[in-house]
Amino acid sequence: MATEIRLMRIMFNKLFQSSLTDGDEASISMPSKRRIAKLEESVRKLEKEIQKRNEEISKLKYKSVLSDRTFESLFRGIYGRSLHDFAGRHAGERCFVVGNGPSLNKIDISRLRDEITLGANRAFIGFEKWGFSFDYWMVQDRILANQSADEFCDNLPKEMIKFIPYTILRHFDIARLDNVVPFNLDYTQQCSFSNDPSALHEGFTVTVGLLQVAAIMGFTKIVLVGVDHNYQIPKRNVNDDKKWSGEGLSNHFSEDYTNSKNGQVWEMPDIDRMIRAYEAAAVWARKNGIEIVNASPGTHLEAFPKVEFEGLFQS
């Protein structure tokens, strides 16, 4: 605030002095002096208004932090833990963030059985075939949660840690879901990256949410698999509400993934903002010495270095 006021005064003085020529100052008329006095009064009023606005912003920020802490305290009381409890849990380790793209069918996914894995959404339909489930799971999409909450409760393994935003917990019968970790998803912070357990940022894809959780947990090498970033959605599959059906499409590792036979619909992917969020993750990783690579065969995502999946394992 003090800096802003000083800059205003400097600008005012420079503007005033630049309008004077030699000898002008002594010949300033009384009307001119009155105008200058009014201008100075306007500057003082502006200073007061800026100070008032800054105080209001500070109060709002305080209320926001207080609200976040209140929610965290409330949900910790109910569920026994929060995202803060996972900070640094896997410091220095490697993990795999598993997307649900069709390229999963091009790798030997059994390689991940003994790795630390994070996945999302309806990935559970592959667990039986793969012979293992993920260590961590997340859902962020409110429409998906509304349609699939019962299915998640019935099919997600009890031992798997489940990260769910405060805002969509209401869709679940929590008595049927073990190992839930509620978290704050800040929808106002978009296409940026957070490694602060107080709040994840909106990345327009659950994969970015998983990357943030991986960063919070302290992983120093994060490998993406099944992150094809290639959405083929013809107009015939999009309804009047701009939701799409997966009927007849191959955007995921299983034709059953989109559950179109039961009428399930999905949010249209916001590709541009997804890319910006991925790029923000890449920038954060470079600045903090964290390696994020993409081992998804044929991926269209360019934000991270691409590597061969088999090359990640010792023979």
C-alpha positions in Angstrom: 0.0 0.0 0.0 2.7 2.5 1.0 4.6 1.7 -2.3 1.4 2.4 -4.3 1.0 5.8 -2.6 4.6 6.8 -3.1 4.4 5.9 -6.8 1.2 7.9 -7.2 2.9 11.0 -5.6 6.0 10.6 -7.8 3.8 10.4 -10.9 1.8 13.4 -9.9 5.0 15.5 -9.2 6.6 14.4 -12.5 3.4 15.2 -14.4 3.1 18.6 -12.8 6.8 19.6 -13.1 7.0 18.4 -16.7 4.3 21.0 -17.6 6.3 23.9 -16.3 9.0 25.8 -18.2 11.6 28.1 -16.7 9.9 31.0 -14.9 6.4 29.4 -15.1 6.3 28.4 -11.4 6.5 32.0 -10.2 3.7 33.1 -12.6 1.2 30.5 -11.7 -2.2 32.2 -11.3 -4.5 31.7 -8.3 -7.0 29.7 -10.4 -4.2 27.4 -11.5 -3.2 27.0 -7.8 -6.8 26.2 -6.9 -6.9 23.5 -9.7 -3.6 22.0 -8.4 -5.1 22.0 -4.8 -8.2 20.2 -6.1 -6.0 17.7 -8.0 -4.0 17.0 -4.8 -7.3 16.5 -2.9 -8.4 14.1 -5.5 -5.2 12.2 -5.2 -5.7 12.0 -1.4 -9.2 10.7 -1.8 -7.9 8.1 -4.3 -5.2 7.0 -1.8 -7.9 6.5 0.8 -10.1 4.5 -1.6 -7.2 2.3 -2.5 -6.4 1.7 1.2 -10.0 0.9 1.8 -10.1 -1.6 -1.0 -6.9 -3.2 0.1 -8.3 -3.6 3.6 -11.4 -5.2 2.1 -9.3 -7.6 0.0 -7.2 -8.5 3.1 -10.4 -9.3 5.0 -11.7 -11.5 2.2 -8.4 -13.4 2.0 -8.5 -13.9 5.8 -12.1 -15.1 5.6 -11.2 -17.5 2.8 -8.3 -18.9 4.7 -10.4 -19.2 7.8 -13.2 -20.9 5.8 -10.7 -23.4 4.4 -9.3 -24.2 7.8 -12.8 -24.6 9.2 -13.8 -27.0 6.5 -10.5 -28.9 6.9 -11.1 -29.1 10.7 -14.7 -30.2 10.1 -13.9 -33.0 7.6 -10.9 -34.1 9.5 -13.2 -34.6 12.5 -15.5 -36.7 10.4 -12.9 -38.7 8.3 -9.9 -38.6 10.6 -7.5 -37.1 8.1 -6.9 -34.6 5.3 -4.5 -34.1 2.4 -2.1 -32.5 4.9 -1.5 -36.0 6.4 0.0 -37.1 3.0 2.5 -34.3 2.6 6.0 -35.8 2.1 4.7 -39.4 2.5 6.6 -40.6 -0.5 9.6 -38.2 -0.5 12.1 -39.1 -3.2 10.2 -42.0 -4.7 8.8 -42.7 -8.1 5.1 -43.1 -9.0 2.9 -43.7 -12.0 -0.1 -41.5 -12.7 -2.4 -43.7 -14.7 -4.8 -42.1 -17.2 -7.6 -44.1 -18.8 -6.6 -43.7 -22.5 -6.6 -46.6 -25.0 -2.8 -46.7 -25.0 -3.0 -48.7 -21.8 -3.7 -51.6 -24.0 -0.4 -51.1 -25.7 1.8 -51.6 -22.6 2.4 -54.4 -20.2 0.4 -52.8 -17.4 1.3 -55.7 -15.1 4.6 -53.9 -14.7 2.9 -51.5 -12.4 1.8 -54.1 -9.9 4.8 -53.4 -7.7 4.9 -49.6 -8.4 3.1 -46.8 -6.6 0.1 -45.9 -8.7 -2.5 -43.1 -8.8 -5.6 -43.4 -10.9 -9.1 -41.9 -11.3 -12.7 -42.1 -12.3 -13.9 -45.5 -13.7 -10.5 -47.1 -13.9 -11.8 -49.8 -11.5 -13.3 -51.6 -14.5 -9.7 -52.7 -15.4 -8.6 -53.9 -12.0 -9.7 -57.5 -12.4 -8.1 -57.9 -15.8 -4.9 -56.2 -14.7 -4.6 -58.2 -11.5 -4.1 -55.2 -9.2 -5.7 -52.0 -8.1 -4.2 -48.5 -7.6 -2.8 -47.2 -4.3 -4.6 -43.9 -4.7 -7.7 -42.8 -6.6 -9.4 -39.5 -7.3 -12.6 -38.1 -8.7 -13.2 -34.4 -9.3 -16.0 -34.2 -11.9 -19.3 -33.3 -10.3 -21.4 -34.8 -13.1 -19.4 -38.0 -13.0 -19.8 -38.2 -9.2 -23.5 -37.6 -9.5 -23.9 -40.5 -12.0 -21.4 -43.0 -10.7 -21.3 -42.5 -6.9 -23.1 -45.8 -6.2 -20.9 -47.6 -8.7 -17.8 -46.2 -7.0 -19.0 -47.3 -3.6 -19.7 -50.8 -4.9 -16.5 -51.4 -6.8 -13.5 -49.4 -5.4 -11.3 -51.6 -3.1 -11.6 -50.7 0.5 -7.9 -50.4 1.1 -7.4 -47.9 -1.8 -7.0 -44.2 -0.6 -9.8 -42.1 -2.2 -9.3 -38.4 -2.7 -12.7 -36.5 -3.1 -13.3 -32.7 -3.1 -15.5 -31.3 -0.4 -17.9 -30.1 -3.0 -18.9 -33.5 -4.3 -18.9 -35.6 -1.1 -22.7 -35.0 -1.0 -23.1 -37.4 -3.9 -21.7 -40.4 -1.9 -23.1 -42.6 0.8 -19.9 -42.3 2.7 -20.9 -45.2 5.0 -20.2 -47.4 2.1 -16.8 -45.9 1.2 -13.6 -46.6 3.2 -10.4 -44.6 3.3 -11.9 -41.3 2.0 -9.6 -38.2 2.2 -11.6 -35.0 1.5 -9.8 -32.1 0.0 -10.3 -28.5 -1.0 -10.5 -27.9 -4.8 -10.2 -24.2 -5.4 -12.2 -23.6 -8.6 -11.1 -19.9 -8.7 -7.5 -20.9 -9.2 -7.5 -22.2 -12.8 -4.7 -23.6 -15.1 -2.1 -23.2 -12.3 -0.4 -25.7 -10.1 -0.5 -26.2 -6.4 1.7 -28.4 -4.1 -0.1 -26.9 -1.1 -2.3 -29.5 0.7 -4.6 -26.6 1.8 -6.1 -26.5 -1.8 -5.6 -28.0 -5.2 -6.1 -25.9 -8.3 -8.6 -26.5 -11.1 -6.8 -28.2 -14.0 -9.8 -29.2 -16.1 -8.7 -32.8 -16.0 -8.4 -35.1 -13.0 -4.9 -36.0 -14.2 -3.7 -32.6 -13.2 -5.3 -33.1 -9.8 -3.3 -36.4 -9.4 -0.1 -34.6 -10.4 -0.7 -32.1 -7.6 -1.3 -34.8 -5.1 1.8 -36.6 -6.3 3.8 -33.3 -5.8 2.4 -32.9 -2.3 3.3 -36.5 -1.4 6.9 -35.7 -2.4 7.5 -37.9 -5.4 10.5 -36.8 -7.4 9.8 -38.8 -10.5 6.3 -38.9 -11.9 5.5 -41.1 -14.9 2.3 -40.6 -16.9 0.8 -43.6 -18.6 -2.5 -43.9 -20.4 -2.6 -40.1 -20.8 -3.2 -40.0 -24.6 -4.8 -36.5 -24.6 -6.6 -37.4 -27.8 -10.4 -37.0 -27.7 -12.3 -38.0 -30.8 -15.9 -36.9 -30.2 -18.1 -36.5 -33.3 -21.1 -34.2 -33.2 -23.5 -37.0 -33.3 -22.4 -38.0 -29.8 -23.0 -34.6 -28.3 -26.4 -33.7 -26.9 -28.2 -30.4 -26.6 -26.7 -29.8 -23.1 -23.2 -30.1 -24.6 -22.6 -33.4 -22.9 -21.2 -36.3 -24.8 -21.9 -40.1 -25.0 -19.2 -42.6 -25.5 -21.3 -44.9 -27.7 -19.3 -46.4 -30.5 -16.1 -44.4 -29.5 -12.6 -45.6 -28.5 -11.3 -42.8 -26.3 -10.6 -45.1 -23.3 -8.9 -48.4 -22.6 -12.3 -50.3 -22.5 -15.5 -49.8 -24.5 -17.3 -50.1 -21.2 -15.5 -47.2 -19.7 -18.0 -44.5 -20.6 -21.0 -46.6 -19.6 -23.0 -45.4 -22.5 -25.3 -48.5 -22.4 -26.7 -47.1 -19.2 -27.1 -43.6 -20.6 -24.1 -42.0 -18.9 -22.9 -38.7 -20.3 -19.7 -36.7 -19.8 -18.5 -33.1 -19.8 -16.9 -31.9 -23.0 -13.1 -31.7 -22.5 -11.8 -28.2 -22.4 -8.6 -28.9 -24.4 -7.1 -25.4 -24.3 -7.4 -25.0 -20.6 -6.2 -28.6 -20.0 -3.0 -27.8 -22.0 -2.4 -24.7 -20.0 -2.8 -26.6 -16.7 -0.4 -29.3 -17.9 2.1 -26.6 -19.0 1.8 -25.0 -15.5 2.6 -28.4 -14.0 5.6 -28.8 -16.3 6.9 -25.3 -15.3 6.5 -26.0 -11.6 8.3 -29.4 -12.0 11.3 -27.8 -13.7 11.6 -25.1 -11.1 11.5 -27.6 -8.3 13.7 -30.3 -9.7 10.8 -32.8 -10.2 10.9 -35.1 -13.2 7.5 -35.6 -15.0 7.6 -37.8 -18.1 5.0 -39.2 -20.4 5.3 -42.9 -21.2 1.9 -43.2 -23.0 2.5 -44.7 -26.5 1.3 -42.3 -29.2 0.3 -39.5 -26.8 -0.7 -36.2 -28.2 0.3 -34.3 -25.0 3.4 -32.2 -25.6 3.9 -30.6 -22.1 6.3 -33.3 -20.8 9.2 -35.3 -22.2 8.2 -38.6 -23.8 9.8 -41.8 -22.9 9.5 -45.5 -23.8 7.5 -47.4 -21.2 9.6 -50.5 -21.1 12.8 -48.4 -20.7 11.6 -47.5 -17.2 12.1 -51.0 -15.9 15.2 -53.1 -15.4 15.1 -56.3 -17.3 
